[in-house]
Amino acid sequence: MSTTNNIFDNGAARRAFIRHSSTLRRLAFLDTFIGSKDLLAILELCGSLEMLIQTGRVGIPHITLADAISVPWACKKIRRLEITIGLTK
């Protein structure tokens, strides 16, 4: 797996995301790797989110279980969630 930078490490990208996070309803990252911390930020901040799809290489976890349960999710209206969760042994 290649290393990636977290999207929200960029200050301008983080500010833009936070500005729009309360109104985002659908996000799809197709054939794109989004890191665990970035997915957690989406789940934690997007209260109106109804759909989150993240596809990429099969078997490559996109969020760790530890990150996924580390904070309450703001997106209580989620109806479609397609992400790969990494389970530790």
C-alpha positions, -999 to +999 in steps of 0.1 A: +000+000+000+014+034-009+016+061+017-007+091+014-010+124+031-042+131+051-064+154+031-072+175+061-035+181+070-038+209+044-051+239+064-071+254+035-087+220+027-096+215+064-112+249+067-132+244+035-144+210+047-154+223+081-173+252+064-193+227+044-195+198+067-229+206+082-246+205+048-229+176+031-254+148+024-235+125+000-198+118-004-183+093-028-145+086-031-144+062-060-111+043-065-095+067-041-076+059-009-088+081+020-069+076+052-084+065+085-081+099+102-098+116+072-127+092+072-130+097+110-132+135+105-160+130+080-180+107+103-174+130+132-182+163+116-209+157+089-242+157+108-263+157+076-244+129+059-267+102+044-243+084+021-206+077+023-190+054-003-152+048-004-139+023-029-104+013-036-083-019-036-101-048-021-087-059+013-070-025+020-087-011+051-097+026+049-104+031+086-093+012+116-118-001+141-100+018+168-105+050+149-141+042+140-152+038+176-129+065+191-155+093+190-193+096+185-203+099+149-223+131+140-238+114+110-269+098+127-289+099+094-265+076+075-284+052+051-256+039+029-221+033+042-195+015+021-161+016+036-135-011+045-128-013+083-095-028+094-098-052+123-067-058+145-058-093+157 
